Amino acid sequence: MQEFSVSYRIRLLQTDEGWSVSCLDLPGCHSQGTSRDEALANIREAIALWLEVEAEEAGVKHMETLDLTL
């Protein structure tokens, strides 16, 4: 069986206030967190929301996110 996934490049930056993270492949897709793990969880959510908004603006009527194994 073969699994397919989409990978996104991200950049994590640690500052005195915590972690900031940007998805380099999706313009304007950024997030942050007080810990590295929180920042990673938040960017996953931000990427999903970014893709939803992009789909809406493109006129997509329905979108689903599924794990599919072939």
CHARMM-style PDB file with segment names, atoms N, HN, CA, C and O in Angstrom:
ATOM      1  N   MET     1       0.828  -1.180   0.000  1.00  0.00      PROA
ATOM      2  CA  MET     1       0.000   0.000   0.000  1.00  0.00      PROA
ATOM      3  C   MET     1       0.874   1.245   0.000  1.00  0.00      PROA
ATOM      4  O   MET     1       1.964   1.256   0.571  1.00  0.00      PROA
ATOM      5  N   GLN     2       0.392   2.267  -0.633  1.00  0.00      PROA
ATOM      6  HN  GLN     2      -0.494   2.258  -1.097  1.00  0.00      PROA
ATOM      7  CA  GLN     2       1.152   3.499  -0.734  1.00  0.00      PROA
ATOM      8  C   GLN     2       0.355   4.628  -0.102  1.00  0.00      PROA
ATOM      9  O   GLN     2      -0.838   4.772  -0.370  1.00  0.00      PROA
ATOM     10  N   GLU     3       0.995   5.417   0.724  1.00  0.00      PROA
ATOM     11  HN  GLU     3       1.964   5.299   0.942  1.00  0.00      PROA
ATOM     12  CA  GLU     3       0.337   6.555   1.353  1.00  0.00      PROA
ATOM     13  C   GLU     3       0.811   7.846   0.697  1.00  0.00      PROA
ATOM     14  O   GLU     3       1.984   8.001   0.357  1.00  0.00      PROA
ATOM     15  N   PHE     4      -0.124   8.757   0.530  1.00  0.00      PROA
ATOM     16  HN  PHE     4      -1.077   8.631   0.805  1.00  0.00      PROA
ATOM     17  CA  PHE     4       0.192  10.062  -0.050  1.00  0.00      PROA
ATOM     18  C   PHE     4      -0.046  11.124   1.007  1.00  0.00      PROA
ATOM     19  O   PHE     4      -0.989  11.031   1.794  1.00  0.00      PROA
ATOM     20  N   SER     5       0.783  12.097   1.021  1.00  0.00      PROA
ATOM     21  HN  SER     5       1.548  12.173   0.382  1.00  0.00      PROA
ATOM     22  CA  SER     5       0.585  13.209   1.936  1.00  0.00      PROA
ATOM     23  C   SER     5       1.109  14.477   1.278  1.00  0.00      PROA
ATOM     24  O   SER     5       1.899  14.435   0.335  1.00  0.00      PROA
ATOM     25  N   VAL     6       0.655  15.578   1.794  1.00  0.00      PROA
ATOM     26  HN  VAL     6       0.014  15.611   2.560  1.00  0.00      PROA
ATOM     27  CA  VAL     6       1.127  16.868   1.309  1.00  0.00      PROA
ATOM     28  C   VAL     6       2.020  17.441   2.391  1.00  0.00      PROA
ATOM     29  O   VAL     6       1.642  17.484   3.562  1.00  0.00      PROA
ATOM     30  N   SER     7       3.183  17.872   2.006  1.00  0.00      PROA
ATOM     31  HN  SER     7       3.490  17.837   1.055  1.00  0.00      PROA
ATOM     32  CA  SER     7       4.126  18.461   2.954  1.00  0.00      PROA
ATOM     33  C   SER     7       4.232  19.956   2.710  1.00  0.00      PROA
ATOM     34  O   SER     7       4.227  20.415   1.568  1.00  0.00      PROA
ATOM     35  N   TYR     8       4.326  20.694   3.774  1.00  0.00      PROA
ATOM     36  HN  TYR     8       4.331  20.322   4.702  1.00  0.00      PROA
ATOM     37  CA  TYR     8       4.499  22.144   3.695  1.00  0.00      PROA
ATOM     38  C   TYR     8       5.771  22.523   4.434  1.00  0.00      PROA
ATOM     39  O   TYR     8       6.058  22.003   5.512  1.00  0.00      PROA
ATOM     40  N   ARG     9       6.522  23.427   3.845  1.00  0.00      PROA
ATOM     41  HN  ARG     9       6.289  23.850   2.969  1.00  0.00      PROA
ATOM     42  CA  ARG     9       7.735  23.925   4.503  1.00  0.00      PROA
ATOM     43  C   ARG     9       7.332  24.998   5.510  1.00  0.00      PROA
ATOM     44  O   ARG     9       6.542  25.890   5.202  1.00  0.00      PROA
ATOM     45  N   ILE    10       7.882  24.899   6.706  1.00  0.00      PROA
ATOM     46  HN  ILE    10       8.524  24.175   6.956  1.00  0.00      PROA
ATOM     47  CA  ILE    10       7.610  25.912   7.720  1.00  0.00      PROA
ATOM     48  C   ILE    10       8.918  26.450   8.264  1.00  0.00      PROA
ATOM     49  O   ILE    10       9.967  25.815   8.158  1.00  0.00      PROA
ATOM     50  N   ARG    11       8.831  27.632   8.846  1.00  0.00      PROA
ATOM     51  HN  ARG    11       7.979  28.148   8.932  1.00  0.00      PROA
ATOM     52  CA  ARG    11       9.992  28.237   9.509  1.00  0.00      PROA
ATOM     53  C   ARG    11       9.588  28.554  10.938  1.00  0.00      PROA
ATOM     54  O   ARG    11       8.623  29.282  11.174  1.00  0.00      PROA
ATOM     55  N   LEU    12      10.326  28.007  11.883  1.00  0.00      PROA
ATOM     56  HN  LEU    12      11.109  27.415  11.692  1.00  0.00      PROA
ATOM     57  CA  LEU    12      10.106  28.244  13.310  1.00  0.00      PROA
ATOM     58  C   LEU    12      11.164  29.201  13.827  1.00  0.00      PROA
ATOM     59  O   LEU    12      12.351  29.040  13.544  1.00  0.00      PROA
ATOM     60  N   LEU    13      10.731  30.192  14.584  1.00  0.00      PROA
ATOM     61  HN  LEU    13       9.767  30.323  14.814  1.00  0.00      PROA
ATOM     62  CA  LEU    13      11.658  31.147  15.192  1.00  0.00      PROA
ATOM     63  C   LEU    13      11.359  31.239  16.680  1.00  0.00      PROA
ATOM     64  O   LEU    13      10.214  31.450  17.078  1.00  0.00      PROA
ATOM     65  N   GLN    14      12.386  31.080  17.494  1.00  0.00      PROA
ATOM     66  HN  GLN    14      13.316  30.908  17.171  1.00  0.00      PROA
ATOM     67  CA  GLN    14      12.210  31.224  18.938  1.00  0.00      PROA
ATOM     68  C   GLN    14      12.630  32.632  19.352  1.00  0.00      PROA
ATOM     69  O   GLN    14      13.705  33.108  18.987  1.00  0.00      PROA
ATOM     70  N   THR    15      11.758  33.289  20.124  1.00  0.00      PROA
ATOM     71  HN  THR    15      10.885  32.902  20.421  1.00  0.00      PROA
ATOM     72  CA  THR    15      12.042  34.623  20.638  1.00  0.00      PROA
ATOM     73  C   THR    15      11.854  34.605  22.155  1.00  0.00      PROA
ATOM     74  O   THR    15      11.519  33.569  22.728  1.00  0.00      PROA
ATOM     75  N   ASP    16      12.065  35.730  22.791  1.00  0.00      PROA
ATOM     76  HN  ASP    16      12.337  36.572  22.326  1.00  0.00      PROA
ATOM     77  CA  ASP    16      11.838  35.829  24.231  1.00  0.00      PROA
ATOM     78  C   ASP    16      10.375  35.594  24.594  1.00  0.00      PROA
ATOM     79  O   ASP    16      10.073  35.216  25.726  1.00  0.00      PROA
ATOM     80  N   GLU    17       9.459  35.814  23.643  1.00  0.00      PROA
ATOM     81  HN  GLU    17       9.705  36.122  22.723  1.00  0.00      PROA
ATOM     82  CA  GLU    17       8.021  35.686  23.895  1.00  0.00      PROA
ATOM     83  C   GLU    17       7.473  34.310  23.543  1.00  0.00      PROA
ATOM     84  O   GLU    17       6.305  34.033  23.813  1.00  0.00      PROA
ATOM     85  N   GLY    18       8.280  33.445  22.952  1.00  0.00      PROA
ATOM     86  HN  GLY    18       9.229  33.670  22.733  1.00  0.00      PROA
ATOM     87  CA  GLY    18       7.821  32.117  22.561  1.00  0.00      PROA
ATOM     88  C   GLY    18       8.290  31.778  21.161  1.00  0.00      PROA
ATOM     89  O   GLY    18       9.396  32.136  20.759  1.00  0.00      PROA
ATOM     90  N   TRP    19       7.440  31.086  20.426  1.00  0.00      PROA
ATOM     91  HN  TRP    19       6.541  30.795  20.754  1.00  0.00      PROA
ATOM     92  CA  TRP    19       7.777  30.621  19.084  1.00  0.00      PROA
ATOM     93  C   TRP    19       6.828  31.228  18.061  1.00  0.00      PROA
ATOM     94  O   TRP    19       5.618  31.295  18.282  1.00  0.00      PROA
ATOM     95  N   SER    20       7.386  31.668  16.947  1.00  0.00      PROA
ATOM     96  HN  SER    20       8.368  31.614  16.768  1.00  0.00      PROA
ATOM     97  CA  SER    20       6.562  32.087  15.822  1.00  0.00      PROA
ATOM     98  C   SER    20       6.842  31.108  14.688  1.00  0.00      PROA
ATOM     99  O   SER    20       7.944  30.571  14.570  1.00  0.00      PROA
ATOM    100  N   VAL    21       5.836  30.886  13.864  1.00  0.00      PROA
ATOM    101  HN  VAL    21       4.941  31.322  13.960  1.00  0.00      PROA
ATOM    102  CA  VAL    21       5.968  29.905  12.794  1.00  0.00      PROA
ATOM    103  C   VAL    21       5.236  30.401  11.563  1.00  0.00      PROA
ATOM    104  O   VAL    21       4.139  30.952  11.659  1.00  0.00      PROA
ATOM    105  N   SER    22       5.845  30.203  10.411  1.00  0.00      PROA
ATOM    106  HN  SER    22       6.736  29.755  10.332  1.00  0.00      PROA
ATOM    107  CA  SER    22       5.260  30.601   9.130  1.00  0.00      PROA
ATOM    108  C   SER    22       5.314  29.417   8.184  1.00  0.00      PROA
ATOM    109  O   SER    22       6.276  28.649   8.183  1.00  0.00      PROA
ATOM    110  N   CYS    23       4.269  29.279   7.379  1.00  0.00      PROA
ATOM    111  HN  CYS    23       3.488  29.903   7.380  1.00  0.00      PROA
ATOM    112  CA  CYS    23       4.273  28.286   6.313  1.00  0.00      PROA
ATOM    113  C   CYS    23       4.826  28.977   5.074  1.00  0.00      PROA
ATOM    114  O   CYS    23       4.200  29.890   4.535  1.00  0.00      PROA
ATOM    115  N   LEU    24       5.982  28.546   4.630  1.00  0.00      PROA
ATOM    116  HN  LEU    24       6.490  27.804   5.067  1.00  0.00      PROA
ATOM    117  CA  LEU    24       6.652  29.212   3.516  1.00  0.00      PROA
ATOM    118  C   LEU    24       5.933  29.004   2.187  1.00  0.00      PROA
ATOM    119  O   LEU    24       6.123  29.777   1.248  1.00  0.00      PROA
ATOM    120  N   ASP    25       5.108  27.961   2.108  1.00  0.00      PROA
ATOM    121  HN  ASP    25       4.954  27.333   2.871  1.00  0.00      PROA
ATOM    122  CA  ASP    25       4.419  27.648   0.861  1.00  0.00      PROA
ATOM    123  C   ASP    25       3.066  28.342   0.719  1.00  0.00      PROA
ATOM    124  O   ASP    25       2.490  28.341  -0.369  1.00  0.00      PROA
ATOM    125  N   LEU    26       2.546  28.936   1.800  1.00  0.00      PROA
ATOM    126  HN  LEU    26       3.014  28.937   2.684  1.00  0.00      PROA
ATOM    127  CA  LEU    26       1.229  29.566   1.777  1.00  0.00      PROA
ATOM    128  C   LEU    26       1.365  31.015   2.247  1.00  0.00      PROA
ATOM    129  O   LEU    26       1.489  31.257   3.448  1.00  0.00      PROA
ATOM    130  N   PRO    27       1.345  31.968   1.341  1.00  0.00      PROA
ATOM    131  CA  PRO    27       1.551  33.372   1.699  1.00  0.00      PROA
ATOM    132  C   PRO    27       0.582  33.849   2.781  1.00  0.00      PROA
ATOM    133  O   PRO    27      -0.629  33.657   2.675  1.00  0.00      PROA
ATOM    134  N   GLY    28       1.127  34.462   3.803  1.00  0.00      PROA
ATOM    135  HN  GLY    28       2.111  34.618   3.888  1.00  0.00      PROA
ATOM    136  CA  GLY    28       0.316  35.024   4.873  1.00  0.00      PROA
ATOM    137  C   GLY    28      -0.132  34.019   5.914  1.00  0.00      PROA
ATOM    138  O   GLY    28      -0.919  34.361   6.797  1.00  0.00      PROA
ATOM    139  N   CYS    29       0.348  32.788   5.835  1.00  0.00      PROA
ATOM    140  HN  CYS    29       0.987  32.510   5.118  1.00  0.00      PROA
ATOM    141  CA  CYS    29      -0.048  31.746   6.794  1.00  0.00      PROA
ATOM    142  C   CYS    29       0.985  31.696   7.922  1.00  0.00      PROA
ATOM    143  O   CYS    29       2.085  31.170   7.753  1.00  0.00      PROA
ATOM    144  N   HSD    30       0.609  32.252   9.067  1.00  0.00      PROA
ATOM    145  HN  HSD    30      -0.285  32.680   9.204  1.00  0.00      PROA
ATOM    146  CA  HSD    30       1.507  32.369  10.211  1.00  0.00      PROA
ATOM    147  C   HSD    30       0.776  31.978  11.489  1.00  0.00      PROA
ATOM    148  O   HSD    30      -0.454  31.997  11.542  1.00  0.00      PROA
ATOM    149  N   SER    31       1.537  31.627  12.507  1.00  0.00      PROA
ATOM    150  HN  SER    31       2.536  31.612  12.463  1.00  0.00      PROA
ATOM    151  CA  SER    31       0.963  31.374  13.819  1.00  0.00      PROA
ATOM    152  C   SER    31       2.066  31.530  14.860  1.00  0.00      PROA
ATOM    153  O   SER    31       3.178  31.962  14.556  1.00  0.00      PROA
ATOM    154  N   GLN    32       1.730  31.168  16.084  1.00  0.00      PROA
ATOM    155  HN  GLN    32       0.826  30.817  16.330  1.00  0.00      PROA
ATOM    156  CA  GLN    32       2.705  31.281  17.173  1.00  0.00      PROA
ATOM    157  C   GLN    32       2.284  30.368  18.311  1.00  0.00      PROA
ATOM    158  O   GLN    32       1.199  29.786  18.291  1.00  0.00      PROA
ATOM    159  N   GLY    33       3.151  30.254  19.298  1.00  0.00      PROA
ATOM    160  HN  GLY    33       4.032  30.727  19.315  1.00  0.00      PROA
ATOM    161  CA  GLY    33       2.838  29.481  20.494  1.00  0.00      PROA
ATOM    162  C   GLY    33       3.855  29.754  21.571  1.00  0.00      PROA
ATOM    163  O   GLY    33       4.959  30.221  21.294  1.00  0.00      PROA
ATOM    164  N   THR    34       3.483  29.463  22.794  1.00  0.00      PROA
ATOM    165  HN  THR    34       2.586  29.083  23.019  1.00  0.00      PROA
ATOM    166  CA  THR    34       4.433  29.679  23.900  1.00  0.00      PROA
ATOM    167  C   THR    34       5.499  28.590  23.926  1.00  0.00      PROA
ATOM    168  O   THR    34       6.585  28.797  24.467  1.00  0.00      PROA
ATOM    169  N   SER    35       5.194  27.428  23.343  1.00  0.00      PROA
ATOM    170  HN  SER    35       4.311  27.259  22.904  1.00  0.00      PROA
ATOM    171  CA  SER    35       6.181  26.345  23.229  1.00  0.00      PROA
ATOM    172  C   SER    35       6.292  25.935  21.762  1.00  0.00      PROA
ATOM    173  O   SER    35       5.441  26.284  20.944  1.00  0.00      PROA
ATOM    174  N   ARG    36       7.332  25.203  21.447  1.00  0.00      PROA
ATOM    175  HN  ARG    36       8.023  24.920  22.112  1.00  0.00      PROA
ATOM    176  CA  ARG    36       7.525  24.714  20.080  1.00  0.00      PROA
ATOM    177  C   ARG    36       6.354  23.815  19.669  1.00  0.00      PROA
ATOM    178  O   ARG    36       5.820  23.945  18.567  1.00  0.00      PROA
ATOM    179  N   ASP    37       5.962  22.902  20.566  1.00  0.00      PROA
ATOM    180  HN  ASP    37       6.396  22.797  21.460  1.00  0.00      PROA
ATOM    181  CA  ASP    37       4.854  21.991  20.264  1.00  0.00      PROA
ATOM    182  C   ASP    37       3.543  22.744  20.032  1.00  0.00      PROA
ATOM    183  O   ASP    37       2.775  22.402  19.133  1.00  0.00      PROA
ATOM    184  N   GLU    38       3.296  23.763  20.843  1.00  0.00      PROA
ATOM    185  HN  GLU    38       3.921  24.041  21.573  1.00  0.00      PROA
ATOM    186  CA  GLU    38       2.083  24.557  20.664  1.00  0.00      PROA
ATOM    187  C   GLU    38       2.116  25.297  19.328  1.00  0.00      PROA
ATOM    188  O   GLU    38       1.101  25.371  18.636  1.00  0.00      PROA
ATOM    189  N   ALA    39       3.267  25.840  18.965  1.00  0.00      PROA
ATOM    190  HN  ALA    39       4.092  25.780  19.528  1.00  0.00      PROA
ATOM    191  CA  ALA    39       3.402  26.541  17.685  1.00  0.00      PROA
ATOM    192  C   ALA    39       3.152  25.591  16.520  1.00  0.00      PROA
ATOM    193  O   ALA    39       2.501  25.970  15.547  1.00  0.00      PROA
ATOM    194  N   LEU    40       3.661  24.358  16.606  1.00  0.00      PROA
ATOM    195  HN  LEU    40       4.189  24.050  17.397  1.00  0.00      PROA
ATOM    196  CA  LEU    40       3.453  23.380  15.543  1.00  0.00      PROA
ATOM    197  C   LEU    40       1.976  22.994  15.436  1.00  0.00      PROA
ATOM    198  O   LEU    40       1.447  22.875  14.331  1.00  0.00      PROA
ATOM    199  N   ALA    41       1.316  22.800  16.566  1.00  0.00      PROA
ATOM    200  HN  ALA    41       1.746  22.897  17.463  1.00  0.00      PROA
ATOM    201  CA  ALA    41      -0.117  22.489  16.546  1.00  0.00      PROA
ATOM    202  C   ALA    41      -0.895  23.651  15.944  1.00  0.00      PROA
ATOM    203  O   ALA    41      -1.826  23.445  15.165  1.00  0.00      PROA
ATOM    204  N   ASN    42      -0.516  24.865  16.304  1.00  0.00      PROA
ATOM    205  HN  ASN    42       0.239  25.032  16.937  1.00  0.00      PROA
ATOM    206  CA  ASN    42      -1.217  26.048  15.809  1.00  0.00      PROA
ATOM    207  C   ASN    42      -1.016  26.250  14.308  1.00  0.00      PROA
ATOM    208  O   ASN    42      -1.941  26.680  13.619  1.00  0.00      PROA
ATOM    209  N   ILE    43       0.184  25.945  13.786  1.00  0.00      PROA
ATOM    210  HN  ILE    43       0.935  25.596  14.346  1.00  0.00      PROA
ATOM    211  CA  ILE    43       0.400  26.134  12.346  1.00  0.00      PROA
ATOM    212  C   ILE    43      -0.357  25.065  11.565  1.00  0.00      PROA
ATOM    213  O   ILE    43      -0.805  25.325  10.448  1.00  0.00      PROA
ATOM    214  N   ARG    44      -0.507  23.876  12.125  1.00  0.00      PROA
ATOM    215  HN  ARG    44      -0.143  23.665  13.032  1.00  0.00      PROA
ATOM    216  CA  ARG    44      -1.323  22.856  11.454  1.00  0.00      PROA
ATOM    217  C   ARG    44      -2.760  23.366  11.278  1.00  0.00      PROA
ATOM    218  O   ARG    44      -3.358  23.223  10.212  1.00  0.00      PROA
ATOM    219  N   GLU    45      -3.290  23.954  12.331  1.00  0.00      PROA
ATOM    220  HN  GLU    45      -2.804  24.071  13.197  1.00  0.00      PROA
ATOM    221  CA  GLU    45      -4.640  24.515  12.270  1.00  0.00      PROA
ATOM    222  C   GLU    45      -4.694  25.694  11.289  1.00  0.00      PROA
ATOM    223  O   GLU    45      -5.642  25.821  10.514  1.00  0.00      PROA
ATOM    224  N   ALA    46      -3.675  26.548  11.330  1.00  0.00      PROA
ATOM    225  HN  ALA    46      -2.904  26.444  11.959  1.00  0.00      PROA
ATOM    226  CA  ALA    46      -3.633  27.706  10.429  1.00  0.00      PROA
ATOM    227  C   ALA    46      -3.576  27.265   8.968  1.00  0.00      PROA
ATOM    228  O   ALA    46      -4.223  27.873   8.116  1.00  0.00      PROA
ATOM    229  N   ILE    47      -2.819  26.225   8.673  1.00  0.00      PROA
ATOM    230  HN  ILE    47      -2.294  25.731   9.365  1.00  0.00      PROA
ATOM    231  CA  ILE    47      -2.733  25.712   7.301  1.00  0.00      PROA
ATOM    232  C   ILE    47      -4.106  25.201   6.853  1.00  0.00      PROA
ATOM    233  O   ILE    47      -4.548  25.505   5.744  1.00  0.00      PROA
ATOM    234  N   ALA    48      -4.775  24.435   7.703  1.00  0.00      PROA
ATOM    235  HN  ALA    48      -4.417  24.189   8.603  1.00  0.00      PROA
ATOM    236  CA  ALA    48      -6.105  23.921   7.356  1.00  0.00      PROA
ATOM    237  C   ALA    48      -7.077  25.067   7.091  1.00  0.00      PROA
ATOM    238  O   ALA    48      -7.842  25.016   6.128  1.00  0.00      PROA
ATOM    239  N   LEU    49      -7.055  26.099   7.935  1.00  0.00      PROA
ATOM    240  HN  LEU    49      -6.433  26.140   8.718  1.00  0.00      PROA
ATOM    241  CA  LEU    49      -7.940  27.249   7.745  1.00  0.00      PROA
ATOM    242  C   LEU    49      -7.586  28.024   6.482  1.00  0.00      PROA
ATOM    243  O   LEU    49      -8.477  28.473   5.760  1.00  0.00      PROA
ATOM    244  N   TRP    50      -6.306  28.183   6.214  1.00  0.00      PROA
ATOM    245  HN  TRP    50      -5.582  27.818   6.800  1.00  0.00      PROA
ATOM    246  CA  TRP    50      -5.847  28.877   5.011  1.00  0.00      PROA
ATOM    247  C   TRP    50      -6.386  28.168   3.777  1.00  0.00      PROA
ATOM    248  O   TRP    50      -6.883  28.810   2.852  1.00  0.00      PROA
ATOM    249  N   LEU    51      -6.287  26.836   3.766  1.00  0.00      PROA
ATOM    250  HN  LEU    51      -5.883  26.314   4.518  1.00  0.00      PROA
ATOM    251  CA  LEU    51      -6.756  26.057   2.625  1.00  0.00      PROA
ATOM    252  C   LEU    51      -8.273  26.160   2.466  1.00  0.00      PROA
ATOM    253  O   LEU    51      -8.776  26.203   1.343  1.00  0.00      PROA
ATOM    254  N   GLU    52      -9.001  26.198   3.577  1.00  0.00      PROA
ATOM    255  HN  GLU    52      -8.593  26.163   4.490  1.00  0.00      PROA
ATOM    256  CA  GLU    52     -10.456  26.368   3.524  1.00  0.00      PROA
ATOM    257  C   GLU    52     -10.833  27.705   2.891  1.00  0.00      PROA
ATOM    258  O   GLU    52     -11.692  27.763   2.011  1.00  0.00      PROA
ATOM    259  N   VAL    53     -10.194  28.767   3.340  1.00  0.00      PROA
ATOM    260  HN  VAL    53      -9.497  28.721   4.056  1.00  0.00      PROA
ATOM    261  CA  VAL    53     -10.479  30.106   2.808  1.00  0.00      PROA
ATOM    262  C   VAL    53     -10.128  30.166   1.325  1.00  0.00      PROA
ATOM    263  O   VAL    53     -10.881  30.730   0.531  1.00  0.00      PROA
ATOM    264  N   GLU    54      -9.003  29.597   0.953  1.00  0.00      PROA
ATOM    265  HN  GLU    54      -8.391  29.139   1.598  1.00  0.00      PROA
ATOM    266  CA  GLU    54      -8.591  29.579  -0.457  1.00  0.00      PROA
ATOM    267  C   GLU    54      -9.636  28.851  -1.304  1.00  0.00      PROA
ATOM    268  O   GLU    54      -9.972  29.297  -2.401  1.00  0.00      PROA
ATOM    269  N   ALA    55     -10.141  27.739  -0.795  1.00  0.00      PROA
ATOM    270  HN  ALA    55      -9.868  27.377   0.096  1.00  0.00      PROA
ATOM    271  CA  ALA    55     -11.160  26.981  -1.517  1.00  0.00      PROA
ATOM    272  C   ALA    55     -12.445  27.798  -1.660  1.00  0.00      PROA
ATOM    273  O   ALA    55     -13.050  27.818  -2.732  1.00  0.00      PROA
ATOM    274  N   GLU    56     -12.861  28.465  -0.593  1.00  0.00      PROA
ATOM    275  HN  GLU    56     -12.370  28.448   0.278  1.00  0.00      PROA
ATOM    276  CA  GLU    56     -14.069  29.298  -0.650  1.00  0.00      PROA
ATOM    277  C   GLU    56     -13.920  30.413  -1.682  1.00  0.00      PROA
ATOM    278  O   GLU    56     -14.831  30.667  -2.470  1.00  0.00      PROA
ATOM    279  N   GLU    57     -12.774  31.067  -1.670  1.00  0.00      PROA
ATOM    280  HN  GLU    57     -12.034  30.860  -1.030  1.00  0.00      PROA
ATOM    281  CA  GLU    57     -12.545  32.163  -2.609  1.00  0.00      PROA
ATOM    282  C   GLU    57     -12.483  31.676  -4.049  1.00  0.00      PROA
ATOM    283  O   GLU    57     -12.765  32.436  -4.976  1.00  0.00      PROA
ATOM    284  N   ALA    58     -12.114  30.414  -4.243  1.00  0.00      PROA
ATOM    285  HN  ALA    58     -11.884  29.796  -3.490  1.00  0.00      PROA
ATOM    286  CA  ALA    58     -12.054  29.840  -5.586  1.00  0.00      PROA
ATOM    287  C   ALA    58     -13.408  29.293  -6.028  1.00  0.00      PROA
ATOM    288  O   ALA    58     -13.543  28.808  -7.151  1.00  0.00      PROA
ATOM    289  N   GLY    59     -14.413  29.368  -5.150  1.00  0.00      PROA
ATOM    290  HN  GLY    59     -14.303  29.762  -4.237  1.00  0.00      PROA
ATOM    291  CA  GLY    59     -15.746  28.915  -5.500  1.00  0.00      PROA
ATOM    292  C   GLY    59     -15.998  27.438  -5.267  1.00  0.00      PROA
ATOM    293  O   GLY    59     -16.975  26.885  -5.771  1.00  0.00      PROA
ATOM    294  N   VAL    60     -15.127  26.798  -4.510  1.00  0.00      PROA
ATOM    295  HN  VAL    60     -14.333  27.247  -4.101  1.00  0.00      PROA
ATOM    296  CA  VAL    60     -15.329  25.389  -4.190  1.00  0.00      PROA
ATOM    297  C   VAL    60     -16.541  25.283  -3.277  1.00  0.00      PROA
ATOM    298  O   VAL    60     -16.615  25.972  -2.259  1.00  0.00      PROA
ATOM    299  N   LYS    61     -17.497  24.419  -3.634  1.00  0.00      PROA
ATOM    300  HN  LYS    61     -17.438  23.859  -4.460  1.00  0.00      PROA
ATOM    301  CA  LYS    61     -18.736  24.306  -2.872  1.00  0.00      PROA
ATOM    302  C   LYS    61     -18.608  23.379  -1.673  1.00  0.00      PROA
ATOM    303  O   LYS    61     -19.301  23.563  -0.672  1.00  0.00      PROA
ATOM    304  N   HSD    62     -17.743  22.400  -1.759  1.00  0.00      PROA
ATOM    305  HN  HSD    62     -17.180  22.250  -2.572  1.00  0.00      PROA
ATOM    306  CA  HSD    62     -17.591  21.442  -0.664  1.00  0.00      PROA
ATOM    307  C   HSD    62     -16.151  20.971  -0.626  1.00  0.00      PROA
ATOM    308  O   HSD    62     -15.545  20.712  -1.666  1.00  0.00      PROA
ATOM    309  N   MET    63     -15.611  20.861   0.563  1.00  0.00      PROA
ATOM    310  HN  MET    63     -16.103  21.071   1.408  1.00  0.00      PROA
ATOM    311  CA  MET    63     -14.244  20.384   0.714  1.00  0.00      PROA
ATOM    312  C   MET    63     -14.191  19.468   1.918  1.00  0.00      PROA
ATOM    313  O   MET    63     -14.779  19.756   2.961  1.00  0.00      PROA
ATOM    314  N   GLU    64     -13.481  18.362   1.763  1.00  0.00      PROA
ATOM    315  HN  GLU    64     -13.004  18.129   0.916  1.00  0.00      PROA
ATOM    316  CA  GLU    64     -13.283  17.440   2.877  1.00  0.00      PROA
ATOM    317  C   GLU    64     -11.804  17.148   3.012  1.00  0.00      PROA
ATOM    318  O   GLU    64     -11.054  17.167   2.036  1.00  0.00      PROA
ATOM    319  N   THR    65     -11.403  16.881   4.228  1.00  0.00      PROA
ATOM    320  HN  THR    65     -12.012  16.865   5.021  1.00  0.00      PROA
ATOM    321  CA  THR    65     -10.046  16.425   4.495  1.00  0.00      PROA
ATOM    322  C   THR    65     -10.147  15.000   5.011  1.00  0.00      PROA
ATOM    323  O   THR    65     -10.797  14.742   6.024  1.00  0.00      PROA
ATOM    324  N   LEU    66      -9.504  14.081   4.313  1.00  0.00      PROA
ATOM    325  HN  LEU    66      -8.976  14.291   3.490  1.00  0.00      PROA
ATOM    326  CA  LEU    66      -9.582  12.671   4.663  1.00  0.00      PROA
ATOM    327  C   LEU    66      -8.196  12.060   4.669  1.00  0.00      PROA
ATOM    328  O   LEU    66      -7.304  12.521   3.957  1.00  0.00      PROA
ATOM    329  N   ASP    67      -8.016  11.033   5.462  1.00  0.00      PROA
ATOM    330  HN  ASP    67      -8.740  10.658   6.040  1.00  0.00      PROA
ATOM    331  CA  ASP    67      -6.826  10.198   5.378  1.00  0.00      PROA
ATOM    332  C   ASP    67      -7.176   9.059   4.437  1.00  0.00      PROA
ATOM    333  O   ASP    67      -8.125   8.320   4.700  1.00  0.00      PROA
ATOM    334  N   LEU    68      -6.452   8.901   3.371  1.00  0.00      PROA
ATOM    335  HN  LEU    68      -5.681   9.501   3.157  1.00  0.00      PROA
ATOM    336  CA  LEU    68      -6.754   7.908   2.352  1.00  0.00      PROA
ATOM    337  C   LEU    68      -5.545   7.024   2.151  1.00  0.00      PROA
ATOM    338  O   LEU    68      -4.439   7.505   1.906  1.00  0.00      PROA
ATOM    339  N   THR    69      -5.763   5.739   2.256  1.00  0.00      PROA
ATOM    340  HN  THR    69      -6.661   5.347   2.455  1.00  0.00      PROA
ATOM    341  CA  THR    69      -4.690   4.784   1.995  1.00  0.00      PROA
ATOM    342  C   THR    69      -5.085   3.959   0.791  1.00  0.00      PROA
ATOM    343  O   THR    69      -6.185   3.409   0.743  1.00  0.00      PROA
ATOM    344  N   LEU    70      -4.190   3.871  -0.187  1.00  0.00      PROA
ATOM    345  HN  LEU    70      -3.297   4.318  -0.148  1.00  0.00      PROA
ATOM    346  CA  LEU    70      -4.448   3.093  -1.400  1.00  0.00      PROA
ATOM    347  C   LEU    70      -3.619   1.829  -1.403  1.00  0.00      PROA
ATOM    348  OT1 LEU    70      -3.699   1.041  -2.345  1.00  0.00      PROA
TER     349      LEU     70
END
